[in-house]
Amino acid sequence: MVNSGCFSGIYWRLPMKLVLSLLAVFGFPALAWSEGGAPSPARMPAPSAPSVQTAPAAAVPPAVQPSPTPSVDLKHAPKIFSAKPNFDFKNVDEGPDIIHEFRIVNKGNRPLTITNVGTSCGCTAAVLKKVGSKKDEAATLPVEIPAGGKGTIKATYHTSGRPGHATKIITISSNDPVNAAYQLKLDMTVVRDIDVQPDRVYLYGIHYKQPHETTVTVKGKPDMPLSILSVESVNKVVSVTSVSPILNDPDKREGVTIVVNLPVTQAIGTFTDEILVKTDNPKKPEVRIQVLGEVTGRVQFNPKNFTFTPNQEAPVTVQFTVDPPKGFEVRGVESTKHLTRPYIKKTRGGNGLDLYSLIVSVVKNLPKDSDGKDQIIVRTNDPDQEKIFFDVQAQK
């Protein structure tokens, strides 16, 4: 046996660095060696610094899981259906209402509840007809249609005053989980016996002594002959300068083109007139085209007429805009019936020119026998607008 002395002798023959390596390999970390070669107690590790105490982290609430979307059992649900959801009236005459009835079916296995029947505009009326009624009357909503049951949607389109093509949508609101807003569609083209474009002539913003003309076309129905017997101005404000036949119309519609002229002598202010067209059409022997307009002068203003409400104390102000402004003057103002108190306010503009405003207030106590109508006259130095008139209505 090898004693400890032998072991020690052998150990001391080894280099120090190798000894330390062997100790580390064979697991003797608790022993250390003194410089003199004798073993010494193991050195204790230095005490560690006190740990820093940190506040506990705030508790994180568990994530809220989204509620699962309830699945719809389509095998046990209502289902709205129409075999013919679209209907085209094609060409229809203007005037009478046109009516179409859509058939709907509940193809589901649960009752279908209809809560509303709406249309895309007010010119189409649509109702759910009352089942079993002898009269053609609407049902009171909501309406329940059993599984396999049927219903009728009655749609009415008012053609009067609505020429041309139109598409209208009817929406049925129900408890169908797939088609909660089921749509039906109507198409139609309303054809007039005589079509006038434009059917009303507007001539606004025409400057005084400035010539102006506009064109109006008058056509009959496609593939139907139409003769224009005469065209004239009723009030003689505007004049008809030419009437020419329409040639090579792609719609195959006969008619004429009318040129309407506003003379340069037309006075400043608003005007009305009519163009009377006589034809050989038995349904439309006469066509009247209204003409509305206004000729403006150097002085612009708005409003031109105004109304005072009862107990109104705030005055009305009218600002005058003059083009060109140089040399313009307001020389006076008056009330014809003295129901209002007008006066002119004069200020200096940034360009050094005078600016004018009309300020009008109403008297506090109107005469009992008065209708409240008054007229204000503003006098200027403009030769074309020496007098500017305002109509006033004072309500009691």
C-alpha positions, 0 to 999 in steps of 0.5 A: 500500500502506498502511505500518505508519506509516499503520496506526499513525496511523489506530489512534491516532485511535481511542478506547482502549476501541474499540481493546481491543475490536477486539484482542479480536475479531481475536484478539490476546490476546498483545498488551497496550498500555501507558498511554503508547500503546506496545505492551508484551510480553504479560503472562504469566498468574499461575502456578496453585496446585499441584493437590491430589493425591487418592487414586485411587477404589477400583475398583468390581467389575463387577455380577454378572449373574444367571444366566439361568433355564434354560428348560423344554422342556415338549414334552420333559418329563413331565406328570402327569394325571388325568381325574377328580382329584376324587371324592365318595363322597356319604353313606357308613355309618360303620364300614367303610373306603371305598376309591377308586382314581385313575387317573393318566397320564404325558402327557409325552414323558419318564419321570415319576418319582413320589417321594412320595404324601402325604395331608392327615391320618392318617385317609386312606391313599394308596399308588401301586399296584405295576404288574403285581402280582397282589396289591393291594400298594404300589409302592416309591418312587420309581416311574418311569412312562414316557411314555404310561404309567399308574399307580393311586393307591389311597386309603382313608378310615377312617370309624369314629369320624368322622361328618360331612362331610370333604374330604381331599387327596392330594398326588403329588410328582414331577418334572413341571416344571409340577405338582411337587405334583399334588393329588387330592381326596376328599369324603365324608359319613359317616352314623351309624346313630344320631348322638349329639351330643355323643357324650361329655359333659364336666362340669368346673368345676362348683362344689359345690352348684351345679345344672347340666344339659346337653342331648344329641341322639340321631338316626337316619339321614335318612328312616329311622324311629327309636324310643327305647325307654328312657334311663337313667343307669348309675351314678346320678351324673347323672339324666335329667330329660326325653326329648323327640322332635325335631320339624321336623328339616331333615335329616328325622332322627327322634330325641330330646333328652335333658336330663341333670342333675347334682344339687347333692348330688354330692360334691367330686371327679371322677366318671364315669357313662354314659347308656344309650339303647336303640333299635329299630335292629337295628344299634344297639340300645344307645348308651352316652354317657360322662359325665366331670366334676369338682365343685370346692369352695372349695379349688383345687389342681393337680396332684391326683395325681403320680408320682415317677421313679426317683432323683428327689430334687426334691420336688413342690409343690402350691399351694392356692388358696382362695376365699374365703381368709379363715378357711381353715386347713390343720390337718395332713398325713399319708402312709398308707403312709409312702412319701412325706414330706409337709409343709405350708408356710405363708406370709403373703400380701400381703393379710395372709392365710395361704397354704398349699403342700404339699411332697412328697418320696419316701423314698430306699429303697422296700421291696422288696415295695412297689408304690410306691403311696401316698396323702397326706391333707391335713386342713383346717377347711373343712366341705366339704373336711375331707380332701383326697386325693392319690394318689402313685406312686413308681417303683422 
